[in-house]
Amino acid sequence: MIQIIQLKGKDKHLYRLLAPMVMDPEVIRANNNYPFKTSEEYVWFIAIKDKEVMGFVPVEQKSRKKAVINNYYVKLEGTEREEILSQLLPAIIAEFDSGSWLLNSVTLIQDKETFEKFEFISMDKKWTRYVKMYK
């Protein structure tokens, strides 16, 4: 069973959980060689299965009204990847979809359909590997 935990961007437990993963060269390569970053404005949603981190989604609170999903990572591919995202996204939506938040996402093209299942809509902005979406 997958457990979703939510941590603030500077929580010491966040560093203990994610440091081995976000410093792994393969994970950084999967993130287009862009390092993962955090601050007090971030809330991290982490999927854990059998004490192992399976993926995470950082959400940056840009203002009192806007939150952005960006630089997320899921360890697996295919239906397992979709299953993990399908656990993470409802937790994020529950936290940021109270009507007072505009929730945007810089979504990997391969995950677009999964985000659409949770009522994210594509915007006109599209890059080679990503598409901008909003809820």
C-alpha positions in Angstrom: 0.0 0.0 0.0 1.2 3.5 -0.9 1.3 6.1 1.9 1.3 9.8 1.1 3.0 12.1 3.5 3.1 15.9 3.3 6.1 17.9 4.5 7.1 21.6 4.6 10.0 22.6 2.4 12.5 23.0 5.2 11.4 20.0 7.3 14.5 18.0 8.4 12.5 14.8 7.7 12.2 15.9 4.1 16.0 16.0 3.7 16.4 12.6 5.3 13.8 11.0 3.1 14.7 12.5 -0.2 18.5 13.2 -0.2 19.6 9.8 -1.5 17.1 10.1 -4.3 17.5 13.7 -5.4 21.3 13.4 -5.4 21.3 10.2 -7.5 22.8 11.0 -10.9 20.1 9.0 -12.7 17.3 10.9 -11.0 19.0 14.3 -11.8 19.4 13.1 -15.4 15.6 12.3 -15.5 15.0 15.8 -14.3 16.9 17.1 -17.4 20.0 17.7 -15.2 18.1 20.3 -13.3 18.7 20.1 -9.5 15.7 19.8 -7.2 15.3 22.8 -4.9 13.1 23.8 -1.9 12.4 26.6 0.4 9.8 27.5 3.0 7.3 28.3 0.2 7.3 24.6 -0.8 5.0 21.8 0.4 6.2 18.3 -0.6 3.9 15.3 -1.2 5.9 12.0 -1.0 4.7 8.6 -2.0 6.2 5.8 0.2 5.7 2.1 -0.3 7.3 -0.5 2.1 9.5 2.3 3.6 10.8 3.2 0.2 10.2 6.6 -1.5 8.5 5.9 -4.8 8.1 9.5 -5.9 7.4 13.1 -4.8 5.7 16.2 -6.0 6.9 19.6 -4.7 4.3 22.4 -4.8 5.6 25.9 -4.6 3.2 28.5 -3.1 4.0 31.5 -5.3 1.5 33.7 -3.6 -1.6 33.4 -1.4 -3.5 32.4 -4.4 -1.2 30.5 -6.8 0.5 27.2 -6.3 2.7 25.4 -8.9 3.6 21.8 -9.3 7.1 21.5 -10.9 10.1 19.2 -10.9 8.3 16.2 -9.6 9.7 12.7 -9.8 8.2 9.2 -9.9 10.5 6.2 -9.8 8.5 3.8 -12.0 7.1 3.8 -15.5 3.8 2.8 -17.1 0.8 1.8 -15.0 2.9 1.8 -11.8 3.8 5.4 -12.5 0.2 6.3 -13.1 -0.8 4.5 -9.9 1.7 6.6 -7.8 0.6 9.9 -9.4 -3.0 8.9 -8.9 -2.3 8.7 -5.2 -0.2 11.9 -5.0 -2.5 14.2 -7.1 -5.7 13.8 -4.9 -3.6 14.8 -1.8 -2.3 17.9 -3.6 -5.8 18.8 -4.8 -7.2 18.4 -1.3 -4.7 20.8 0.0 -4.7 23.4 -2.8 -8.2 23.2 -4.5 -10.2 25.0 -1.9 -11.4 27.5 -4.4 -9.0 30.1 -3.2 -6.0 28.6 -5.0 -5.0 28.6 -8.7 -3.1 25.3 -9.1 -0.8 25.1 -12.1 1.5 22.3 -13.2 4.5 21.9 -15.4 3.6 18.4 -16.4 5.8 15.8 -18.2 4.1 15.0 -21.5 4.1 11.3 -20.5 1.9 12.2 -17.5 -0.5 14.5 -19.2 -3.4 11.9 -19.4 -3.0 11.1 -15.7 -3.3 14.8 -14.8 -6.3 15.1 -17.1 -8.0 12.4 -15.1 -7.8 14.7 -12.1 -9.3 17.6 -14.1 -6.2 19.4 -15.0 -6.5 21.2 -18.4 -3.7 21.9 -20.8 -2.7 25.5 -21.5 -1.3 26.8 -24.8 2.3 26.6 -23.4 4.1 23.4 -24.5 7.8 22.5 -24.5 9.6 19.5 -25.8 9.2 17.4 -22.6 6.5 19.4 -20.7 3.1 20.9 -21.0 1.7 23.6 -18.7 -1.6 22.7 -17.1 -4.0 24.1 -14.6 -6.8 23.0 -12.4 
